[in-house]
Amino acid sequence: MNPNEQAGGRVLAVTSGKGGVGKTLVTANLAAAVAAQGRKVAVLDADLGLANLDVVLDLHPAFNLHHILHQGIPVQRALMKAPGGFSVLPAGSGLMEYSRLTPALQQGMRSVVAELAAAHDLVLLDTGAGISEVVLDTIAMAHEVLVVATPEPTALTDAYATFKVLATLQRRLRPLLLVNQVTRAGEGLTIAQQMQAVLDRYLADVGPPRLRMLGELPLDESARSAVRQRRLVLQCAPGSPLAQGIRAQALRLAAWLDAPVPAGPRPDGF
């Protein structure tokens, strides 16, 4: 199913060029912050085979995506309520059959995503890191893609590779960028502008994507503390700079739910 033809809520794939950039923590807390606005939100752990969203949230699922795809368990039976007021569909971990998505698995995943979208205002797909076939197949099921990066050179290099592949293979020409772990205000925008200049220079032949900046989140000890406690930052450090930043980005996501994203080449506005 083409995501643009899906009925119901919007589907946003959250991905990253490399691991360790805080993608899953950002996804879970964004979900909670959007849910706090009265929206129905679900997160699908789409890091197939290396799932850890249930660990981050201290959930103990009886069923997961594997049971849905291979044993016919209904989606609603595997869906769990997470702290923060949103729903989570966990996935299995260490399952080699998800090293690639067969046509049957792709169709099964699309059906799951469509069912979640029909029942929620926003569905976040927490993908694996990198540009593997599985990650790209998962991203293809979403209306939009959000790439999470950090200011580290390796993370930015891998983010560039992600934007390049998405533009070339999926014609994702208006991707979203969130820069995590910035050390000064405005650093994320500077990075977005620099990234846009690189994309313009090296992807001119394919038509460079025009980045949309969702925002930036500060480097904050509350993130590490939340992971250790297996809790949301919004719960264990609600007044922290990181929690404040997450709530600000969630407001921008909520605006996206209510209106079409405006066209434009600037990487400084959602």
C-alpha positions as CSV (number, residue, x, y, z in Angstrom):
1,M,0.0,0.0,0.0
2,N,1.2,3.4,-0.9
3,P,1.5,5.5,2.3
4,N,-0.1,8.4,0.6
5,E,-3.2,6.2,0.1
6,Q,-3.5,5.1,3.7
7,A,-6.6,6.2,5.5
8,G,-6.3,7.6,9.0
9,G,-3.4,9.1,10.8
10,R,0.0,10.1,9.6
11,V,3.0,7.8,9.6
12,L,6.4,9.1,10.3
13,A,9.5,7.0,10.0
14,V,12.3,8.0,12.5
15,T,15.7,6.8,11.3
16,S,19.4,7.6,11.6
17,G,22.5,7.0,9.5
18,K,24.3,5.4,12.5
19,G,23.4,4.0,15.9
20,G,24.1,5.8,19.2
21,V,22.5,9.1,18.3
22,G,19.5,8.7,20.7
23,K,17.0,7.9,18.0
24,T,14.8,5.5,20.1
25,L,14.9,7.8,23.2
26,V,13.9,10.7,21.0
27,T,11.1,8.7,19.3
28,A,9.6,7.5,22.6
29,N,9.7,10.9,24.2
30,L,8.2,12.6,21.1
31,A,5.4,10.1,21.2
32,A,4.7,10.9,24.8
33,A,4.8,14.7,24.2
34,V,2.4,14.5,21.3
35,A,0.1,12.2,23.2
36,A,0.1,14.8,26.0
37,Q,-1.6,17.1,23.6
38,G,-4.6,14.8,23.4
39,R,-3.5,12.9,20.3
40,K,-3.7,9.1,19.8
41,V,-0.1,8.0,19.2
42,A,1.4,4.6,18.5
43,V,5.1,3.6,18.1
44,L,6.0,0.6,16.1
45,D,9.4,-0.8,17.0
46,A,10.6,-1.3,13.4
47,D,14.2,-2.1,14.3
48,L,13.5,-5.6,13.2
49,G,15.7,-8.2,14.8
50,L,17.4,-5.7,17.1
51,A,14.4,-4.3,18.9
52,N,14.9,-2.5,22.2
53,L,12.0,0.0,22.6
54,D,10.4,-2.3,25.2
55,V,13.7,-2.2,27.2
56,V,13.9,1.6,27.0
57,L,10.3,1.8,28.4
58,D,10.6,-1.1,30.8
59,L,7.9,-3.0,29.1
60,H,7.5,-6.8,29.3
61,P,5.5,-7.9,26.2
62,A,3.8,-11.2,25.9
63,F,3.5,-10.8,22.2
64,N,5.3,-8.7,19.5
65,L,5.4,-8.0,15.8
66,H,6.9,-11.5,15.2
67,H,3.8,-13.1,16.6
68,I,1.6,-10.9,14.4
69,L,3.5,-11.7,11.2
70,H,4.1,-15.4,11.7
71,Q,1.4,-16.6,14.1
72,G,-1.5,-14.4,13.2
73,I,-1.8,-12.7,16.6
74,P,-4.1,-9.7,16.2
75,V,-2.4,-6.3,16.3
76,Q,-4.6,-5.2,19.2
77,R,-3.5,-8.1,21.3
78,A,0.2,-7.2,20.9
79,L,-0.3,-3.5,21.3
80,M,0.8,-2.2,24.8
81,K,0.1,1.0,26.7
82,A,3.4,2.7,27.5
83,P,4.2,5.2,30.2
84,G,3.4,8.6,28.8
85,G,0.0,7.7,27.3
86,F,0.9,6.3,23.9
87,S,0.8,2.8,22.5
88,V,3.7,0.6,21.6
89,L,3.9,-2.4,19.3
90,P,7.2,-4.2,20.2
91,A,9.3,-6.3,17.9
92,G,11.5,-9.3,18.5
93,S,15.2,-9.3,19.1
94,G,17.9,-11.5,17.6
95,L,15.6,-12.9,14.9
96,M,17.7,-13.6,11.7
97,E,14.6,-13.9,9.5
98,Y,14.3,-10.1,9.6
99,S,17.7,-9.5,8.0
100,R,15.7,-8.9,4.8
101,L,12.0,-8.4,4.2
102,T,10.5,-11.0,1.8
103,P,7.5,-9.8,-0.2
104,A,5.2,-11.6,2.3
105,L,6.8,-9.9,5.2
106,Q,6.6,-6.5,3.4
107,Q,2.9,-7.0,2.8
108,G,2.4,-8.1,6.4
109,M,4.2,-5.0,7.7
110,R,2.2,-2.7,5.4
111,S,-1.0,-4.2,6.8
112,V,0.2,-3.7,10.4
113,V,1.1,0.0,9.7
114,A,-2.2,0.6,7.9
115,E,-4.1,-0.8,10.9
116,L,-2.2,1.3,13.3
117,A,-2.7,4.4,11.2
118,A,-6.4,3.8,11.0
119,A,-6.7,3.8,14.8
120,H,-4.2,6.6,15.6
121,D,-3.5,10.2,14.8
122,L,0.2,9.6,14.5
123,V,2.3,6.4,14.0
124,L,6.0,6.6,14.6
125,L,8.1,3.9,13.0
126,D,11.3,3.5,15.0
127,T,13.5,2.0,12.3
128,G,17.0,0.5,12.6
129,A,20.0,2.6,11.9
130,G,21.8,2.7,8.5
131,I,20.6,2.2,5.0
132,S,20.1,-1.6,4.8
133,E,17.3,-3.0,2.7
134,V,15.1,-3.7,5.7
135,V,15.4,-0.1,6.9
136,L,14.7,1.3,3.5
137,D,11.7,-1.0,3.0
138,T,10.3,0.2,6.4
139,I,10.8,3.9,5.5
140,A,8.9,3.3,2.3
141,M,5.8,2.6,4.3
142,A,5.8,6.1,5.9
143,H,4.4,9.4,4.7
144,E,7.5,11.3,5.9
145,V,10.9,10.5,7.2
146,L,12.7,12.1,10.1
147,V,16.5,11.6,10.3
148,V,18.1,12.0,13.7
149,A,21.7,13.0,13.8
150,T,24.3,14.4,16.2
151,P,27.0,17.0,15.6
152,E,29.7,14.3,15.5
153,P,31.4,14.1,12.1
154,T,30.6,10.4,11.7
155,A,26.9,10.9,12.4
156,L,26.7,13.7,9.9
157,T,28.6,11.7,7.3
158,D,26.1,8.9,7.7
159,A,23.2,11.3,7.8
160,Y,24.3,12.6,4.4
161,A,24.5,9.1,3.1
162,T,21.0,8.5,4.3
163,F,19.6,11.6,2.6
164,K,21.4,10.6,-0.6
165,V,20.0,7.1,-0.7
166,L,16.5,8.3,0.2
167,A,16.6,10.9,-2.5
168,T,17.9,8.5,-5.1
169,L,15.9,5.4,-4.4
170,Q,12.6,6.8,-2.9
171,R,12.6,10.4,-4.2
172,R,12.4,11.6,-0.6
173,L,13.1,15.2,-1.6
174,R,11.9,17.0,1.5
175,P,13.1,15.0,4.5
176,L,13.0,16.2,8.1
177,L,16.2,16.6,10.2
178,L,16.5,16.7,14.0
179,V,19.9,17.4,15.4
180,N,20.3,15.8,18.9
181,Q,22.9,16.5,21.5
182,V,23.8,20.0,20.5
183,T,26.0,22.0,22.8
184,R,24.9,25.5,22.0
185,A,21.6,27.0,20.8
186,G,21.5,27.3,17.0
187,E,24.0,24.6,16.3
188,G,21.3,22.4,14.7
189,L,20.3,25.1,12.2
190,T,24.0,25.7,11.3
191,I,24.4,21.9,10.7
192,A,21.3,21.8,8.6
193,Q,22.5,24.7,6.4
194,Q,25.9,23.0,6.0
195,M,24.3,19.7,5.2
196,Q,22.1,21.4,2.6
197,A,25.1,23.0,0.9
198,V,26.8,19.6,0.7
199,L,23.6,18.0,-0.8
200,D,23.3,20.9,-3.3
201,R,26.9,20.4,-4.4
202,Y,27.0,16.6,-4.7
203,L,23.5,15.7,-5.7
204,A,22.9,18.3,-8.3
205,D,22.5,15.7,-11.0
206,V,19.6,13.9,-9.2
207,G,17.9,17.0,-7.8
208,P,19.1,17.5,-4.2
209,P,16.6,17.1,-1.4
210,R,15.6,20.2,0.5
211,L,15.9,19.6,4.2
212,R,13.3,20.7,6.6
213,M,14.6,21.3,10.1
214,L,12.3,19.9,12.8
215,G,14.6,21.3,15.4
216,E,17.5,20.6,17.8
217,L,17.8,18.9,21.2
218,P,20.5,19.8,23.7
219,L,23.2,17.5,25.1
220,D,21.7,16.7,28.5
221,E,22.6,14.3,31.3
222,S,18.9,13.6,31.8
223,A,19.0,11.4,28.6
224,R,21.6,9.1,30.1
225,S,19.8,9.0,33.4
226,A,16.5,8.2,31.7
227,V,18.1,5.3,29.9
228,R,19.5,3.9,33.1
229,Q,16.2,4.2,34.8
230,R,14.3,2.8,31.8
231,R,12.0,5.8,32.0
232,L,11.0,8.7,29.7
233,V,12.9,11.9,30.1
234,L,9.6,13.7,30.3
235,Q,8.9,11.7,33.4
236,C,12.2,11.5,35.3
237,A,13.4,15.1,34.4
238,P,10.3,17.0,33.2
239,G,11.9,20.4,33.7
240,S,15.2,19.6,32.0
241,P,16.4,21.4,28.9
242,L,16.0,18.2,27.0
243,A,12.4,17.7,28.1
244,Q,11.6,21.3,27.2
245,G,13.1,20.8,23.7
246,I,11.2,17.6,23.2
247,R,7.9,19.3,24.0
248,A,8.8,22.1,21.5
249,Q,9.4,19.6,18.7
250,A,6.2,17.8,19.6
251,L,4.3,21.0,19.0
252,R,5.8,21.2,15.5
253,L,4.8,17.6,14.8
254,A,1.3,18.3,16.0
255,A,1.1,21.2,13.5
256,W,2.1,18.7,10.8
257,L,-0.8,16.5,11.8
258,D,-3.2,19.4,11.3
259,A,-2.0,20.8,8.0
260,P,-0.1,19.9,4.9
261,V,3.7,20.6,5.2
262,P,4.4,23.9,3.3
263,A,6.6,23.7,0.3
264,G,9.9,25.5,0.4
265,P,13.6,25.1,0.0
266,R,14.7,26.5,3.4
267,P,16.2,24.1,5.9
268,D,15.2,26.4,8.8
269,G,11.5,25.6,9.2
270,F,9.2,22.7,9.5
